[in-house]
Amino acid sequence: MEAEFSAKEGDINLSENRQQWMSRHIDAATTELLKADAQVFLHQSLSTPCMDVLTGAAGIYIINQQGKKYMDFHGNSVHQLGYQNKYITDRVKAQMDTLAFSPRRFTNVPAIQLAERLTTGALSRVLFAPGGTSAIGMALKLARVVTGKYKTISLYDSFHGASLDSISVGGEYQFHQDMGPLLTGSIHVPPPDIHRGIWKDEMMYADYIEYVIEKEGDIGALVAETIRSTDVIIPSKAYWKRLREICSKNGVLLILDEIPICMGRTGTLYAFQQYGIEPDILVLGKGLGAGLIPMAAMLCKEEYNKAAHLSLGHYTHEKNPLGAAAALAALDYMEEHKILDHVKEMEAHIATRLERFKHRGKGMLWAIEAGNAEQALYRCLEQGLSFKVSSGRVLSLYPPLITTREEMDQALDIIITAITEP
């Protein structure tokens, strides 16, 4: 059962292909470290057993114990601006020399400045958290306060974090398994997956959500990923406009989770900006901390600033000056180096390179369907390219946004060879 779910949902950690790859590429010293890891850490699906030991990272590369470099097209979506980006690390080091921690009841300049930078449109209120899972929890609490309702609608196959409240709205069985009762009122509906879903018309998925809202009668929030990054499901503008209308009509808060795709992954700072809509609550994380400091945020509208009587977060590192400094530096770097323009240029180039394959993508978030996905993964690892396999047959690519055209072509050459060779 464990092997089955690993193959279906994420990295393939337990297969014969993994064992064969490790026998060819992992030396004795690394093997001993992997054994030590397996002896001291709790085992969990998708994370163990580990496949290699890293000792360094720079730019778009991670570097293992043996000195081998991998182009990292996975990075858990925290590496938007690469590893060891000196522009950012210098700013964080400078912050460490002045104020590394800010106790609650106090604020600090970097936190205030970051909150101001993140606000957009009607999303004018901000609360920080040490991770995306925690920020989702804050959003769920706020929705209950604002609406007086506890029921939510979210999508099967979605991922919103690994705590009990976030897996309740998440839609992956791998996280529900053996957990027993989750949050009462967590209702799930099919995602708008026209590739493998039950309907081929996106509007049928939207109509079904409206049907559930009308039948339940007391839904407080719709929680969804603007674009599902795991296997890159990209809804249409019409779908999101329809859902925005449905939520507004029925008094349901629209909570958008952009934890893995914020900070320019799709070509705009926030993905919803490409859909002509605005959520009631927006959740950010991962790349927000520039791959240096765990940092997440919840943004909401001014009229929802009505929870002063309770603690939505109250996290020890709530207004983390180091995380704020990292995020501010990342935003400045993106502006000075015109990263969003680069992402849009790369989108067109990648689409051209992949036009003869079954693919989908936006910005620098891409999926390639391949019948030999697992085999292709290990072929690519041999050539120094790492990425994620999702849903059993999807090559999911999340390259750093600083990846050059030449580096991208090198990676795509490796991938194309891997999936086309017998």
N, C-alpha and C positions, 0 to 999 in steps of 0.2 A: 504493500500500500504506500509506504513512504517513497519508494522509487517511482511509483506511478505518478504521485503528485509532484515530485520534483521535475519529472519530465514534462508534465502538463503546464505547470505554473511558472517555472523560472529556470534558474541555472541547473544544469544537469550534473548533479554531484555524485550520483551513485551508479552510473552506468558503466558498462564494460569499456566503452570508448574512453571514459575518464581514466580508468585504471590503465589502459594501454598507453594513453598519452603520458601519464605520470611515470610509468616504467621506462619510457624513452627519454624523458626530459628532466626528471627530478633527481638530483644527486644525493649522495648519502647524508651530507650535512643538512640539506633541506629536509630530507625525510625524517631525520631526528627531531628537527624543530616542529614539523607537522605532527609527529607523535606526541611531543610535549604539549602542543596546542590541544590535541584531542584528549589528553589526560586531565587538563586543568579547566577547560571551558565546558559549560553545559552544551550538549548537542541540540541543534534545532534545524528544522528543514530550511533549505535554501542557503544556509550559512555554513554548515558542516557536512562532510569533512572539507577543510580548506584544500586548495589545489596547489598553492605556492606560498612563498614567504617573500614579502617585499622589504626592501631596505632603503629605497629612495624613490623620488618622483621629481620630474621637472618638465615644464611645458605640457605637452600632450602625452608624455610617457610616464609609465610606472616601471620601476626597475627591481628585479628580483635578487635573491641572495647570490645567485651565480653571475650577476651582472647583465643578464638578458633584459632588453628593453621591450616593452609592449606599448604600442599606441593604444591609449585607453579610450575606447568608445562606449564605455559603460559609466564608470566613475560614480555610481549611485546618484548621478545628477547633481553632485556638489561642485564639480570641476569646470563649470562654464568658462572660466577665464584661465584655465590651466593650473598646473601645480607650481608652487614656488614662484608665483608671479611677484617679482621684486617690487613693482609699483605698490602692490597691496601689502606684502609682508613688511615693507619698510614703514608703512602707515600704522600697522598693527603693533610693530615693535616700539614705535614712538609712543603709542597709546599706553603700552605696558609700562613705560618709564614714568608715566604721569598718573594714570588712574586705571588700574586693571580690573577693579571690582567696585560696584556701586551698591551699597546696602539698600534694602527697601526703605521707604519713607524719604529717600533722597533721589534726586535725578542727576543727570549729567548732560553736558553739551552734545556729545556724539549721539546719544539716544534721542534727544529732542530733534537734532538736525536730521537724523535718519527717518524719524516719524514724519517729519515735514516733507521729506523727499519722496516717501512712498505714497502719500495721499494723492488721489486723483479723482476728478469729478466730484460726485457726491460722497465718495469714500473718504471721509475727512477725519475719522477717529481710528486710532491705532493702539494695539496692545501687543507687546512682544512676549515670546516664550522661548525656552531653550531648544525646542524641536517641533517639527511639523505635527507630530501626534498630539502634543500638548496644545498646540494652536487649534487643532480640530476640536479638542475637548472644550476649549474656551468658546468656540463658535457654537457648539451644541448647547452649552449653558446659556449663552446670550440669546439664542433663538427661543429657548423656553421662557426666559424672562420677558422678551419682547412680545411673544405671541400668546403666552399662557397655555401653550399646547406642547405636548411631549412627543407626539408622533412625527416620524420623519419618513421621507421616501428617498431611497438611494438606489444605486444600480448594482446588479450582479456583476462580478468580475472586477469591481472597483477596489482600489486600495487607498485608505485614508490614514493608515498608521496601525500600530500593533497593540495599543492598550485596549482594555475591555470596551470602553465607550467608542473608540475609533473602529474597532473590528465589528462592532454592532452595526455601524452604518456601512462598513466595508462589505464587499460582496464576494470574498474569496473563501471557499470552504477550508482551505489550508490553514486559515487563521481562526476559523470557528470550531474546527475539529476538537472534540473533548473539552470544550469550554463550558458546556451547560448553558443555562439561560443567560442571554445577553440583555441589552437594554430593551425594555418593553416598548413596543410601538415602532420598532425598526422594520419598515416595510421595504422590500426590494422589488425592483422591476427590471426587465431586460434592458441592456445597454443598446444604443443605436448602432449595432454592428451589422452593417449591410453585407459584410463579407462572409460571416459565418453565423449570423443571427437567425432568429425565427422568421423575421420579415425582411424584405428587401427594400422597403420604403421607409425612410426615416420618420415620416409623419405618423406612421402607425405606432411607433414607439412613443412619440409625443402624445398622440391621442390616448394611448393606454395610461399614461401618467395622469392625464386629465380625468380619465374614467376612475382611476383609483382615488384621486383627490375627492371627486364628487361622491363616491361610494363611502369612503371613510368619514368624510365630513369634518375632521378635526386635525388635519395635517398642519404642523407648524413650519416645517422646512423641507426643501428639496436639496440634498447634498450630492454634488456631482463634480467630477473632474472635467474641466472645460475641454480638454483633450486628454484622452487616456494615454499616458506615456508608455506603459508597460508593453503593449503590443500596437501602439500608435493607432488608436481609433479616433478619427477626425470628423466630428459632426459638421453638417453644413450650417451656413448662416441662417437658413430658413428654420432649421431645427431649433437653434438657440433662441431665435426671435419668438418662435412659437412657445417655447418653455417659459421665456420671460413673461409673455402675455398671460399664460396659464397661471403662473405664480402670482402675478399682480392682481389678476381677476379674483383669485381665491384667497388672498391674504396669506400666501405661503412665502416664507423667506427663501430666496435663492442663495445658497451657499456654494461658492465655487472654490474648489481645491486646485490651486496651481502650484503646490509645493515643489514638484519636480520640474515644472516647465517655466517658472518665473525667471526673471533676469535675462530675458531675450532669447530663450531657446527656440521660440516659434517665429521670431522676427520682430516682435514688439515686446516691450518690457513685461506686459501682461497679455496672455493669450486672448482674454475676453475682448480686448480692444480691437480685435479683428472681426468681431461678430456684431458690432453695432448695438451691444447691450451693456448693461451694468448690473453686477450682482448686488445683493443687499449686504452680503458678507463675503470677503475674499481672504483666503488663507495662503500664506507664502512660507517657504522654507528652503532647505537644501542649499542651492546655489546662492541664496541670500547671504550666507556667511562666507562666501568666496572660497570654500574648501578649507578654511582655516579654523573658524569658530562656529560651533553649532548655534544657529540663529533662525528664528521663525517669527512670523507676524500674523496678526488678524487685523483686517481693515473692515470698517463698517460705516454706515451712514450716521450722520449727526443725530437723527431722531432716535437712534438705538442706544444713545448714551444714557441709559436708565438703569444701570445695574450697580450703582455706587453703594448700595446697601449690602452687597455680597462680594465674595472674592471669585472672580472669573478665572484668574490664574494664580496670582500670589506666589509666583515662582522665585526661588532664591536668585536666579540670574535673569530676572525679568527685564531690567534695563542694563543689559550687559554692555559696558563701554567698549570692550574688545570686539564683540560681535558687531556693534554699531559702527565701529571704526572700519572693520573689514568690509561691511556692506557699503558704507559711504565711499570707500576707496574703489570698490568694484563698480559702483555707479559712475564715479568720476572716470575710471579707466574706460568704461564702455563709451562714454561720451567723447573723450579725447581721441580714442582710437576708432571711432565710428563702427563699433561692433555690430550694431543692428543693421547697418548698410551691408556689412560683410555677410551677415547671416542671410539676408535676402538674396545677395548675389550667389551664395553657395546653394541656396535652395534651388535656383534655376539650373545650376551646373549639375547638382546631384540628380535632379529629375531627368536631365538629358542623358546622363551616364547610365541610369537604371531603366530607361524607357522600354527595353526589351524584356524586362522582368516584371513579375507581379509585385508591385511596390506601392507605398503610400507615404506621404511625409509633408511636413511643413517646417520651414526654417531649417534648423539642423536637428530635427527629430524625424527619424525614418524607420520604416519597417520593410523588410523584404521577405516574401513568402518563399520558402524553399522546402522541398520534400526531404532533403538531406541536411536539415538545419544543424542537428547535433554534430554530424560528421564535418560539416563546414566550419563549425566553431573550432574544433580541434585542428583542422587544417590551417585556419587563420592564426590560431595561437602559435603554431609552429613557425609561422612567418612574422610573428611579432605584432599581432593585432588582437585585442581583446574586446568583446562585446557581450551582449546578453541574448540568450535564446528564450523566447516567451511562447506560451500556448503550444509548445511542442514543435512548432515549425516556423516560427517567426524570428528572423534575425533583427533584433532591435538595436538601433544605432543611436547613441547619444554622444557624438564627438564634442570635445571642447569647442567653444565658439571661436577660439583663436586659431583653430586648425586652418592652415593655409590651403590654397587650391592644390598645390603640389602634394602636400601631405594627404589631402583628401583623395586625390587621384591614386596615390600609392595604396591607400587603404581599399579603395574601391576595386583596384586591380587585383588585390589579394582576395577580396570577397568574390568577385566574379569568377576568378579561377577556381576558388574553392567550391562554388555551387554548380559549376558547369562541368568540372572534370568527373569522369565516371568513378 
